[in-house]
Each structure stands twice: as structure tokens, then as C-alpha cells.
């Protein structure tokens, strides 16, 4: 399986899991062909931003410490 196809399938599966509880992500399926789906963060999802930033920072520090490299993850704001 091509890497891009696998990545897209994994992202779709992950987003559908978040959407099933409708707490962090809303899924809006648009009619027509080809099928179009729009995902958007709910207010609760936006409040997860600081938590995700902290996890990203922790991952970058851990990766740098374990590999001896400087960083390794983007540290910009989540969108």
C-alpha cells in the first residue's frame, strides 16, 4: 500500500474516532460527488490546545535527549 494512502486512511480513522463522541472534533459531511467531509474543532477541542502543545514539547525534549539531536519536532502553534 502506498505511504500516502496509508497515511490518509490512518488520519481518517483517527478523526472518525474523535468525531464519534463529538467532544473535540465535529464532522460535517457535504452532499454530492465526490464525497466531501469537513472537520472542525469544537470549543472543547480548542481547549485541548495547551495540552497538545505540552505533549509536543515533551516529545521534542525527549527525542532530542535520546538522540542527541537538537529538537526534531515543529514547535509552532497548533492549527
C-alpha positions in Angstrom: 0.0 0.0 0.0 1.4 3.4 -0.9 2.5 5.5 2.1 0.2 8.4 1.2 -2.8 6.2 1.0 -2.0 4.5 4.4 -1.4 7.9 6.0 -4.8 9.2 4.7 -6.6 6.1 5.9 -5.0 6.4 9.3 -5.9 10.1 9.6 -9.5 9.4 8.5 -9.8 6.6 11.1 -8.3 8.8 13.9 -10.6 11.7 13.0 -13.7 9.5 12.9 -12.8 8.2 16.4 -12.6 11.8 17.7 -15.9 12.6 15.9 -17.8 9.7 17.3 -18.0 11.3 20.7 -18.4 14.8 19.2 -16.4 16.3 22.1 -13.3 17.6 20.4 -14.0 17.4 16.6 -17.2 17.9 14.6 -17.6 16.1 11.3 -19.7 17.8 8.6 -20.4 15.6 5.5 -21.3 17.6 2.4 -23.7 16.1 -0.1 -22.6 15.4 -3.7 -19.9 13.6 -5.5 -17.1 13.2 -4.7 -18.0 13.0 -1.1 -16.7 15.9 0.9 -16.1 16.0 4.6 -15.1 19.0 6.7 -13.7 18.6 10.2 -13.6 21.4 12.7 -12.6 21.7 16.4 -15.4 22.2 18.9 -14.9 24.7 21.7 -13.8 21.7 23.9 -11.3 20.7 21.1 -9.8 24.2 21.1 -9.3 24.0 24.9 -7.1 20.9 24.3 -4.5 23.2 22.5 -2.3 23.8 25.6 -2.3 20.1 26.5 -1.3 19.1 22.9 1.4 21.9 23.0 2.8 20.5 26.2 2.9 16.9 24.8 4.6 18.2 21.6 7.2 20.0 23.8 7.7 16.9 25.9 8.2 14.8 22.8 10.7 17.2 21.3 12.7 17.3 24.5 12.7 13.5 24.9 13.6 12.9 21.3 16.5 15.4 21.5 17.8 14.0 24.7 17.5 10.4 23.5 19.1 11.0 20.0 21.5 13.8 21.0 19.9 16.0 18.3 18.5 19.5 18.7 14.7 19.3 18.6 13.1 17.2 15.9 9.5 18.4 16.2 8.0 21.6 15.0 7.2 23.8 17.9 4.9 26.3 16.3 1.3 26.8 17.3 -1.3 24.1 16.5 -3.9 25.0 14.0 
